[in-house]
């Protein structure tokens, strides 16, 4: 038989791109040759493997049994057997690499370790029809895989996802489901964020108040309180995992070759712990304990009692989690209380520390020494660089890539997780109807475009980059279904970032493979996001009509659309040329395949008297919130209901909206409708008052209507309308006064409120 494994070349790389319609593997293998023919699974297919590889081969045995009714371990006689031979081969260099040869009557899978065998098994399963993921027998199916030769290994050894279960408790069954899904895409780390200011999820047998008090909060994850005097009458949010539950979870994840890394927050994000044990907090500037329970500090005091508490907790954690790494956070510490507390000031004097940054470094180094003495290592967010990095610490770079660069240059291991690419709590589309998320945009193509190795690093520094991790913080995510929506399919893209060499990546080919992969997620009932292609919609005004142009979709896919707000089907009109909007309408554009929506965009249009008219603004919008241009407020297009970062919303910080419309000739009007945005925790507030003025010459204006704007009870777009007796004039001026200083007790109190304005519809 001729040699099957060829070196990677430009020809082979190009071959990958065109071959994906036949072979749909995610992550993309790094060396692959596709040959003629197929291997067909049947009742005469037998599996040969060593019993030590039971966990690694279990998915193949179970799924073929459930979906195909094929027993690979059957002892029955067959005259024509086909064989799956799986074995350890120590000559393979990479611990997680594998070699897979498939010919017409035999599958050979070899790897250096059981992990490599497991990943090879996942590849075999992905070569089978997606129905292999069904837990019930699928009839009238041919279970075959193409003949291929694959030599594959991951680019990085750390391929992970972080799930925050502190802000919102997630059921164990969901975490197990997540383990299953991550293992299918060859990821090998699940980082559990177990404690934070909003909840303590790890059972401590030494400190039971953590579970009695710290695990159950009043309020929401965005407005948490720990005043438990009225607790019996309160509706509490929370829960915790017992040590036995977590041990069982660790065992389950290990069977899928996933290591669970626990995170215990310190020194900050510690309100839940301090509510439970207030003696671990700092004293105020007068030497008094903080006024528990009305106010809880963010950081632990650096007194010896604190370190005894944390060491006891970490001992319990390490008894449950055998992982090499223990995550101790180290992020977002204000350190303000340390500047006032006599214990912290005394600690600085005793240790010869110049400032509170060095005190934080002392804190982290002391914890690291304890963890190292137990044979483990710490991971911290990139703030642990402040004041000096602990000797053996691994840095998780989240604020950008600079922390990762600095750590690698100091020869420390780094896990890259910059928020601009890897934070899955961000929006993944600006399409109206998107679920509420945390600011900003991290789209699927942006995740896929990420390269974890910064170009600034020298060749001998690049080896310290261990891989990349996607993070899901759950302040806005109360239930598993929304967690799935935020994680998938972005985690699938990150899996390929972590596994596949950059030279083998191609986004268009990836999306084609992803379409097939989503069919597998359907069998797991995953509530994944339908934003694969990032459909683009742009508008122009021609003769006071809105003309819509659609794009952003690969050439081999088509866009169906409707104008009545109904969901498109494959019988709906196909977009072939710009669409003229002659009357108010709601357009929904979608890419479909076999009836499944792969991407969808919704946009509403309101054709009113001011559409397309010349306008002026006294103050231009902030440059970051002026995507649609200065006339976006009269272009007929309505902005997103749930976020203010799309092309239609215009934003000002502390300045009024003051816009004038020139109708060209005297025009009769009697009312207008608009929308302001309310999102107090983002410094965004509705206007205080709206004034409407008219003019015949554009110089002298008279007020015809004024109205105060009520503050809505809920966030998001807030409709506003104002009317006046019929008035005929050429110019109409609209002034919306901003709130001014943000009131005490709110995020950003004392700062100038932002004002966001949507379409101003004039009638």
Number of C-alpha atoms within 10 A of each C-alpha: 3 4 6 15 14 13 11 13 12 11 8 15 17 12 14 23 17 11 13 16 12 11 19 22 21 23 25 25 20 22 22 24 17 17 13 9 14 17 19 18 22 18 17 21 20 22 18 13 15 11 9 10 17 14 16 24 22 14 18 17 17 18 21 23 18 17 19 25 16 21 20 21 14 12 9 9 9 11 6 9 14 20 19 18 15 22 18 19 14 12 9 18 12 17 17 23 23 28 22 22 18 22 18 17 16 19 21 17 24 23 29 20 20 23 23 27 27 30 27 29 23 21 22 19 20 22 20 20 17 17 19 25 23 17 16 14 17 14 9 7 12 13 19 17 22 20 22 23 22 23 23 23 25 27 20 18 19 21 27 28 29 23 22 23 28 27 28 23 24 23 14 13 11 15 18 15 13 21 26 16 20 22 20 23 24 29 30 22 24 23 21 21 26 22 28 26 26 31 31 34 29 26 24 20 14 11 15 12 16 24 24 14 20 29 27 24 28 19 16 16 20 11 12 17 20 24 16 17 9 8 14 8 8 12 10 15 18 20 23 25 20 15 18 11 14 18 16 13 20 21 17 16 22 16 18 25 22 23 25 27 22 25 25 24 23 25 24 20 24 25 27 30 29 26 27 21 17 19 16 21 26 27 21 16 14 9 12 11 15 17 12 13 15 11 13 21 23 25 26 27 27 24 17 12 12 17 18 11 14 18 15 15 19 22 14 17 20 18 11 18 21 17 15 14 23 24 23 23 26 24 20 16 18 13 20 12 21 26 16 16 22 20 18 22 17 13 19 20 12 9 11 11 17 11 15 20 19 18 24 26 21 21 19 24 20 14 20 22 17 17 19 15 10 12 11 17 20 24 24 26 23 28 23 27 22 16 17 16 22 22 12 17 23 28 30 28 25 25 16 15 20 15 23 32 25 17 23 24 17 13 18 21 23 31 27 30 26 23 20 19 29 26 26 31 25 22 20 26 24 23 23 18 14 16 16 17 20 16 13 18 20 20 23 26 20 16 24 23 17 19 17 23 21 17 10 12 17 11 8 10 19 20 16 21 26 21 24 30 31 28 26 22 23 24 19 18 25 16 14 19 14 18 25 20 19 26 23 20 23 27 26 25 24 29 29 27 27 27 26 22 18 15 11 19 21 16 14 14 17 22 18 17 20 20 15 18 19 20 17 21 17 15 14 15 11 22 18 19 22 21 22 23 21 20 22 14 16 13 19 15 16 10 9 18 18 26 16 16 16 19 15 10 17 12 7 6 11 17 22 21 26 20 20 13 15 14 17 24 20 17 8 15 14 17 17 11 9 13 15 15 21 13 13 16 17 19 22 20 29 28 26 18 14 8 10 15 17 17 19 25 23 22 19 18 20 21 22 18 18 24 26 23 16 13 19 14 17 12 13 17 23 14 11 10 18 20 16 16 16 17 20 24 25 25 27 29 26 24 27 24 18 20 26 26 20 17 20 27 28 30 26 23 17 16 21 25 23 18 21 21 23 21 19 11 11 14 16 14 18 15 17 19 15 18 23 24 27 26 19 19 13 14 19 27 26 30 28 17 16 21 17 24 17 24 19 16 11 15 8 9 15 12 13 16 17 17 15 14 20 12 14 15 8 10 19 22 23 21 14 18 15 18 17 13 10 11 15 16 18 18 22 27 21 21 19 25 20 24 22 19 15 19 14 10 8 13 15 17 14 13 15 20 25 27 29 28 25 27 25 25 23 21 16
